Amino acid sequence: MPVVGAFMVPHPPLIVAEVGKGSEKQVQETLDSYRAVAKELARLKPETIVVTSPHSIMYSDYFHISPGRGAEGSFARFGAPQVSFSETYDGELVAAICREAEAAGVRAGTEGEKDSSLDHGTMVPLYFLRQFFEDFKLVRIGLSGQSYKEHYRLGQCIGRAVEKTGRRVVFMASGDLSHKLSEFGPYGFAPEGPEYDGRIMDVMGKADFGGLLEFDEDFCDKAAECGHRSFIIMAGALDGIAVEARLYSHEGTTGVGYGICGYTPVGQDESRCFLARYEEKEKERLAETRSKEDIYVHLARRTVELYTKESSVPRVEGGRALFPDGTELSLPDDMLSRRAGTFVSLHLDGQLRGCIGTIGATEPSVAEEIVHNAVSACSRDPRFSRVREAELSSIIYSVDVLGPVEDISSPEQLDVKRYGVICSKGSRRGLLLPNLDGVDDVARQIEIACRKGGIRPSEKPDLARFEVVRHY
């Protein structure tokens, strides 16, 4: 049996009457919609409710599924300790989801429980549901820093587990929308805020779940959205299933977006296998990208592929890069006669997968510098596990060749688009390349470089700048 119903719901504690104490009425449409959702859920009579929450335990590379027999929680931190919950977990369904995730290679499980207490992203939906329906168990799942695709895959695992256990399940994707809708809101205004809310409500109102995968992550960060990954997991749980969609409401009167939608499955529909369709488009985009890559990037990619598969590297000699299979690359004079620092960056599913480089030359030529740093980027970046062979077909590469480093006396001499920065204090040093997504001002650039070097900005680090030639 597939999921019998699914809902996209917000979770502001404000809408709990005992917390809001009257102020919840400023989002009356959201209150009315939440009650309508709770009544619909009661009509469906699920055995288990799966809740995905941005405020449950979250890891960068792992989905945490709450373990044990159950958990408790209250709105005490929001001034309403009398509103409390004691929920029983569906251990059998949790175990089934974990098995499906392991089989699919999705990093998810019940390890790493830091705090068993229920979070408000879970309790706000429960507050309304408990007013109309009592007899159900709970599965609580956190989000992660992994890609949108991995969130969708987790949803697919949930959907398969539901079918195999035969559970009657309703899915609640908990998440607010943009937190930057107005100047008077708690998080201020960004133009991406209203744009995000308009786009997400269009996608979710029509159940066009494939559109969720097309959102740029940098755009979502600037909009300060909360629930996007939660909605993607729900979409994955409904993969290949036709649904009747209902847009209940959308409000942003508090400066934060609250959207409510519902989905009723009505049968199988292969045209709604959105991840498969997205990956086909990705293959086409990647093929086009690789058809245009220059020799610097081509050498880095071939090096990573060779090292990942065979733990070997190409030799640079006689004006060529020589590979064990007998193939070779003719290299331009600039890569052979010049020495310079280089950085090799790997991206997978729109996220950084590895980046290692050298500020100054350590090898006899730029070509050999690229080979050395390509190996390091795929296998020695301490932030990531070693690149797996299965990932090679989807990785996108770039190579930065650094120009001379120039000491500067002031941040005013920096430009985040043109110059990279080196922040130094004693033996500590942090570097950040120029023209990076999400780094829009010099203060942010210096802050990140200092953090990478273990330097507090208050220590007034010495600054240096450099230009790069970026190859794609």
N, C-alpha and C positions, 0 to 999 in steps of 0.2 A: 504494500500500500504506500503510495507517495504521500508527501506532506499534504494535509487536507486544507490548509489555509496559511497565509503568510501576511504579515503586516509590517510596515515601516512606521515607527513611532518615535517621538522625541522623549527626552528625559529630564526636563528642568525641574528641580525640586520645588520651584515656585508654584507649580500647578497642583501640588499636594496641599489641600486646604489648610491643614494644620501647620504647614510651613508658610504658605502664602498669606494666610490670615486676612484674606480679602483682596490682596493684590493679584491673585490668580485670575480675577475676573477681567483683567486687561487682555487676557488671551482666551476669552470665553468660547470662541470658535474651536480652539484646540481642545478645551475641556469637553465640549459637546461631542466632538469627533472621537475623543478617547473613550467616552462612555458608549458611543455607538459601536466602536471596535470591540469593547469588552462584551457587549451584548451579543455581537456576532460570534465571538469566540465561545461564549457560553452555549450558543446554539450548535456549534461544531462539536462540543463535548470531547476535547482532546484528552488522551491519556497523559501526554507529555507536552510541555512547552519548551522549545529551544530558544534561548535568549542569547544574542550576541551583543556584547557591551564594550564600548570604548573605554570604560572605567573599571573593567575587571583587570586582572593581572595581565600585563603586556610585556612581551619580549621582542627584540629586534628580529630574531630569526626563528621564532617558535610560537605556535599557537597553544595557549594554556587552556585546558578544559578542566573545570573545577572537579576535584576528586572527592571521594568519601561518600558518606550516606546523606549529607545535607549541610545546610549552613543557615546562619541567622544574621540578621541585620536590622538596623533602625535608622530613622532620620534624626538621631541625637545630634549629630554635627551640624544639622540645619535647624536646631532649636525645637525639634518635635520628637523626643525620645519615646513618647507614647505610641508612635506609629512604628510598629516593629513587625518582623517577619521571621518565620521558622519554616524553611522549605526542605523538602525531601528530594534528593537527586535520583534520577533514573540511571542507576549504575549499569544496567544491562545495555542501554543505548549508548552511554558514554564509552563502554568497552568496545562496542561495535564500531563507533566512530573512530576510535583509536586504531582498531584493526584495519579499517578502510584507509586511514591516513598512512599507516605504515606500508600497506600494499601499494599505494599510489606514490610513495616517496614524498609525501607532504609532512613537514616537520611539525607535528602536533602531538599532544599527550597530556597526561595529568601530573607531570613532574613540575617542580619549581613553585609549589604553593607558598606564597609569602604571607598572605592574609586571607583567611577563609571567609571573612565577613562579606556579606552581600553588599555590592556597590550600588550607588544611586541609579546608574544606568540600567540596572536590573530591577531595583525596587520601585521605581516610578511606574513602569508598566504593570508590575504586580499589584501596586496600590489600586489601580483601576480594575484590573481583572478580578481581584479578590472581592470586589463589591458585587460581582455577578456570578462568579464561578469559583468553586473551591477544590474540586476533586481532580487534581493533576499533580504530576511530578515535574521536576525541573532539570534542564541541562543548561549550564552556563558556560559560555565560551568567550574568551577575550580575543582581541585583534592582535596584530603584530606589525613589525616594520617591514615585513616581506612585501613582495609586489602585489599589484592588483590581481594578477593571474593566479598567484598562490592562494589568495583569499577566495577566488572563485573555485579553485580546485578543492579547497577545504569544504566549501558548500556542496560540491559534487559528492564528496565523501559522506557528508551528513545525509544527503538524499539517498545514497545507496544503503547506508546503515539503517535508515528509517524503513526502507522497503524490505530489507532482509530480516529485521526484527518484527515487522508487521505492526509497528506502533502507529497509533493514531496521533499525529503530531501537528502542532501549529508552530510556526516559526515567527518569532518577534525580533526584527532587526532594530535595535535601539540605537538612536543617534540623532543629535541635533544637526542642523544645516550650518550655514555660515554664522560666525560670531562677529562679523564686521559689517553689519547692515546700516548702521547709522552712527553719527558722531556722539549722540547722547547714550549709546549703548555701553555696556561694561567693557567692551574691547575696542571701541572706536570704529572708524569707518575705513574701508578699503574698497575701491571700485570693483574688485573681484568678488566682493561679498554678494551684492544684489545679482551680479551676473551668474554666480554659482547657483544661487537659489532658483533663479529662473530656469537655468539649464537642468538642474537636478529634478525639479518638479515636472518639467516637460518629459524627461526620460522616465521617471517613476510613475507619473500619471498615466503614461501610455504603456507601461511595462516593457519599454524598449531597453531591456537590461544590457544589451550589447553596448549601448551608449555609455554605460558606467566605466567600461574599460578604456574608453577613448579620452577621458578627462586627463589633462596634464597634471602631474603630481605637484609641480611647482605652483601652478595656478590654484590648486586646492589648498596648498599651504598658505598662500597669500589670502585666500578667502577665509582661512581659519575654520574650515569645516570640521565636523566631528564624526559624522556617521558614515562616510562614504564607503569605507571598507566593510562596515557592518552590513550595508545594503548589498555589497558585492557578494558576501558570503551567502546571504539569502537568495540572490540571483542564482548562484551555483547550485543551491539546494533545489531550485526549480528548473534546472537545466533540462532542455528537451521536453518541457511541459507547457502546453497552452494554458493561459490563465485569463480570467475575466478580471480586469483592473478597475478599481474605484479610487478616485482621488477625493478624500474626505475634506481636507483643509490644508491651508498654508498661511501662516502668520509670521510677521516679523516686527511686531509693535514694540518689543523690548530691545531691539537691536540684534537679536539672535533669531535665526530662522527655525520654525517648528513646522514640519511637514508630516502629514499622516496619509498613508495610502494602504489599500488592502488588495489581496490577490486570492482568487478562488481557482484552483486547478480544475481544468475541464477535459483533460486528455493529453495524450502524447502528441508532440509536434516537433519533428526533426529539424525544422527550420529555426527552432529556438535553442539550438545548441550553440550559444553565443561564443563560448571560449574557442570552440573549434573554428568558427568563422573568423574570429579575431586572429587566431594563429595563422590561418591561411593568408590573411592580409599582411601579417607580420613577415611571413616568408617572402612575400612579394616585395615588401619594403626593404627587407634585409638584402635580398638578391640585387636590388637596384643600388643600394648603398655599396655593396661589395664590388659591383661593376665599376664604381667610380673611385674606389679607394686608391690613394697614391702609393708609391713604392715604400715610403716610410711605414705606413700602416700595414701594407701587405707583408713586409718583413716581420713586423710585430705579431701579426695574426698567425703567420706560418710558424713562427717560433713558439708561440703559445700552444698551437695545435700539436706540434712535434713533441714538445716537452711534456704536455699532458698525456699524450698517448704512449710515448716511448722513453720518457725521461732523458731525451737527447736534445742537442741544440745544433743549429747550422754552423758551418765554418765560414768565416769571411776571409777570402783570399783571392788574389788575382782579379780583383774588381767584381767579384761575384759572391753571392751567398750560396753555399753548397749544402744540399740536403741529402740524408742517407739513402733516399729512394732514387737518387740520381738526377733529380730535378735541380734547377739552379735559377737564381735571380740575378740579372745584371744590375749593378748598382751605379748610380750617378756619382760623379767625382766629389760632389759636396758631402756625400755620406762616407766617403773613403778618406779624403784628405783633411777633413775638418774634425776637430775635437770639440765637444760641447756636452753639457749636462742635458739629459732628456728625461721626460716622464712618459710612461705608458699607462693609459687608463682603459679599463674594461668596464662596460656597462651591460647589464642583463635585465631585460624587462623594464627598462627605463631607470634602473637603479645602479649605483656604483657597485661593481663586483670586485674591484681591485685597482689600486693605483700606487705605483712605486716609481721613484725617480732619483736622479742625482742632480745636485745644484751645479756642480762643476764636473768636468770630464774625469772619468776614472778609467776609461778604456782608450785604446789607440785611435779609434775613429767613432764617428756618430753611429755608423752601422752596428759596430760591436757594442756601443752603449745601449742601443735599442734592444739588441738581443739579450744583453744582461738584464735590463730592466723589465723586459717582457716576461722573462722567467720569474723574476721577483714578484711582478704584479699578479701573476696567476697562481703563485705557490707560497709566497712569503709575506704577503700583507697580513699583519697581525689582526686586522679587523675582520678577516674573512677566512673561511675554510678554503682549502685548495680547490681550484677549478676542477670540475668533473668532466669527463669526456662527453657525457650527455648534454652538457651545457654549451659545448663549442659551437654548435650550429646556430645559436641564438645570440652570441656575444657580439657587441659592437665596440670597435676600438678607436682610440685616438692617440696620437703621439705629439708631444710638445717638445720642441727643441729650444733650449733656453739661450738667450743672449747674455751679454756681460752683466754682472751684478754691480749696481751703483748705490753707494751709501747716500741716504737722504736725511734731511734734518727735520722734516715736518710731514704729517699726514696729507697736507695740502698738495704735496708733490706726487701723490698717488692718484690713480684713475683705475677703478675696478675692472673696466673693460680692456684697458691697454696694458697695465702693469700688474705683475705678480708682486707679492710682498714677502720679505723675510724679516721676522721679528726675533731679536736676539737679546739675551741677558746672561752675561757670563758664558758658561758652556751650554746653556739651553738655547734652542733655536727651533722656530716653527715657520713653515713655508706654506703659502697658498697661491695656487695658480690664478691667473686673471680670467675674466669672462666666464665665471661659473654660474650655473642656474641657482637662483635663490640668494646670491651675494650681490646686493644692489647698491651698497654704499661702502665707503672706506672704513667707517667705524666697525661695520660688521666684518669686513675683510680682515682687519687687524685683530678683532676679537677671536675669530676662528684660528688665525695663524698663531696667536698667543696660546690659545688652548691646546693646540697641537704640540707646542713646544713646552708645555707646563709652565707658562709664564702668566702671571696675573697682569691684566692691563694697567692696574694701578702702579706697577713697577716701572712704568715708562720705558718700554724696551727700545733698543736701538733699531732703526728701520733701514731697510735696503729695498731697492726695487729692481725688477728685471722685465724685459719684454720676451715674448715667446712667438715662435711660428708654430701654429697648431695645424697638424695634418690629420685628415679624415680619410 
